[in-house]
């Protein structure tokens, strides 16, 4: 019974640590995403788009990455949030497809 409690406690701690990593990546990633998207879309739709215009999209993308990246990849992003490794580019493309087709997206 004691071993079971130890394993259960360890599993709970790992889950909680993973959630905090996901929250950290989400916050930093969303800021960078919104900044990049606003810069890439300047002059489109005849108005100046702001970072706030990409809040929902970047939240969706950050959530997708948090759920689909490994713990090691998440740690890598936390250590260097402005670096875009190749694996991140692959996940971002998948996230873009998933997020654009999400009914929450407004065009």
Buried (B, 14 or more C-beta within 10 A) or exposed (E): EEEEEEEEEEEEEEEEEEEEBBEBBBEBBBBBBBEBBBEEBEEEEEEEBEBEBBBBBBBBBBBBBBEEBEEEBBBBBBEEBEEEEEBBEEBBEEBBEBBEEEEEEEE
